[in-house]
Amino acid sequence: MAKKLKLPPENFEQECSTVWSFPRRWNWVTHNSKYRWNWSPEVVRNLILRYSKKGDYLLDPMIWGWTTAIEAKLLGRNLLCYDINPEAIKLTESFLDFEDVWLKQINECLENHDLKKNKWWKIKVKKHNATKKNKDLKDESIDFVLMHPPYVDIIKYSDWIKGDLSHIHNLDEFCDEIEKVAKESFRVLKKWWFCAVLMWDTRREKMYQPLAFKTMERFLKVGFALKEDIIKVQHNCKATWFWVQKSKDYNFLLIMHEHLFIFKKLK
């Protein structure tokens, strides 16, 4: 018998401030929080609902984590998603395979979830390096770009794949590659539409390194304007207990927030 799937929140409340905090992470349908590199469904659902509409064409150039794909499918958005890692593509496709069990389980609740007589939207998963131009994707053809890039080499997304940004240790080199992603995002995004990027900061030699702001500067450099800077509070980090004592012993504060930048294409 197929595993029973949890329904998405029926009365989902959109965030309306520049601080987002989700102490408890909900995993509905096939979302899974055991993978450290995926972003939470609450973040992605908020972004999709606020910055796109049903039937729009979305792009996630670094899908490792598949959260965007699941939410795009549930919310009626078309999505093109890339990853450089074949394993990410395989996992994303497997987490999207919930049509039959989903429809059977919620047959009595379809009207409440706005899915009655609704087709599934097109979700295309493709192996592609986000720093490279996709020649098949036309200029200004995407309604919304959203991404959760690696935080340099803090968590490695593969053992070793050429072009995997999670193997870059040098911050400037990392930002040079992120700028290529920003440039391609700017090319494919329609004028007046939005691009969302979630990024964390880090420390090097006990000193704070504003990786998020360095990333923001690269997106501004290619032509984007900054619409919002959202502070996303970090909860339930598995390593926190270990670092609490370290922070006292070596006099540094734990980084417990991420920056969620919303950029707008004005020209």
GIFEN-V525953 format. One record per residue. N is the residue number from 1. RES is the residue in one letter. BURIAL is 1 if it has 24 or more other ideal C-beta (glycine too) atoms within 12 Angstrom, else 0. Layout:
((N,RES,BURIAL) (N,RES,BURIAL))
This chain:
((1,M,0) (2,A,0) (3,K,0) (4,K,0) (5,L,1) (6,K,0) (7,L,1) (8,P,1) (9,P,1) (10,E,0) (11,N,0) (12,F,1) (13,E,0) (14,Q,0) (15,E,1) (16,C,0) (17,S,0) (18,T,0) (19,V,0) (20,W,1) (21,S,1) (22,F,1) (23,P,0) (24,R,0) (25,R,1) (26,W,0) (27,N,1) (28,W,1) (29,V,1) (30,T,1) (31,H,1) (32,N,1) (33,S,1) (34,K,0) (35,Y,1) (36,R,1) (37,W,1) (38,N,1) (39,W,1) (40,S,1) (41,P,1) (42,E,1) (43,V,1) (44,V,1) (45,R,1) (46,N,1) (47,L,1) (48,I,1) (49,L,1) (50,R,1) (51,Y,1) (52,S,1) (53,K,0) (54,K,0) (55,G,0) (56,D,1) (57,Y,1) (58,L,1) (59,L,1) (60,D,1) (61,P,1) (62,M,1) (63,I,1) (64,W,1) (65,G,1) (66,W,1) (67,T,1) (68,T,1) (69,A,1) (70,I,1) (71,E,1) (72,A,1) (73,K,1) (74,L,1) (75,L,1) (76,G,1) (77,R,1) (78,N,1) (79,L,1) (80,L,1) (81,C,1) (82,Y,1) (83,D,1) (84,I,1) (85,N,1) (86,P,0) (87,E,0) (88,A,1) (89,I,1) (90,K,0) (91,L,1) (92,T,1) (93,E,1) (94,S,0) (95,F,1) (96,L,1) (97,D,0) (98,F,1) (99,E,0) (100,D,0) (101,V,0) (102,W,1) (103,L,0) (104,K,0) (105,Q,0) (106,I,1) (107,N,0) (108,E,0) (109,C,0) (110,L,0) (111,E,0) (112,N,0) (113,H,1) (114,D,0) (115,L,1) (116,K,0) (117,K,0) (118,N,0) (119,K,0) (120,W,0) (121,W,1) (122,K,0) (123,I,1) (124,K,1) (125,V,1) (126,K,1) (127,K,1) (128,H,1) (129,N,0) (130,A,1) (131,T,1) (132,K,0) (133,K,0) (134,N,1) (135,K,0) (136,D,0) (137,L,1) (138,K,0) (139,D,0) (140,E,0) (141,S,0) (142,I,1) (143,D,1) (144,F,1) (145,V,1) (146,L,1) (147,M,1) (148,H,1) (149,P,1) (150,P,1) (151,Y,1) (152,V,1) (153,D,0) (154,I,1) (155,I,1) (156,K,0) (157,Y,1) (158,S,0) (159,D,0) (160,W,0) (161,I,0) (162,K,0) (163,G,1) (164,D,1) (165,L,1) (166,S,1) (167,H,1) (168,I,1) (169,H,0) (170,N,0) (171,L,1) (172,D,0) (173,E,0) (174,F,1) (175,C,1) (176,D,0) (177,E,1) (178,I,1) (179,E,1) (180,K,1) (181,V,1) (182,A,1) (183,K,1) (184,E,1) (185,S,1) (186,F,1) (187,R,1) (188,V,1) (189,L,1) (190,K,1) (191,K,0) (192,W,0) (193,W,1) (194,F,1) (195,C,1) (196,A,1) (197,V,1) (198,L,1) (199,M,1) (200,W,1) (201,D,1) (202,T,1) (203,R,0) (204,R,0) (205,E,0) (206,K,0) (207,M,0) (208,Y,0) (209,Q,1) (210,P,0) (211,L,1) (212,A,1) (213,F,0) (214,K,1) (215,T,1) (216,M,1) (217,E,1) (218,R,1) (219,F,1) (220,L,1) (221,K,0) (222,V,1) (223,G,0) (224,F,1) (225,A,0) (226,L,1) (227,K,1) (228,E,1) (229,D,1) (230,I,1) (231,I,1) (232,K,1) (233,V,1) (234,Q,1) (235,H,0) (236,N,0) (237,C,0) (238,K,0) (239,A,0) (240,T,0) (241,W,0) (242,F,0) (243,W,0) (244,V,0) (245,Q,0) (246,K,0) (247,S,0) (248,K,0) (249,D,0) (250,Y,0) (251,N,0) (252,F,0) (253,L,0) (254,L,0) (255,I,1) (256,M,0) (257,H,1) (258,E,1) (259,H,1) (260,L,1) (261,F,1) (262,I,1) (263,F,1) (264,K,1) (265,K,1) (266,L,0) (267,K,0))
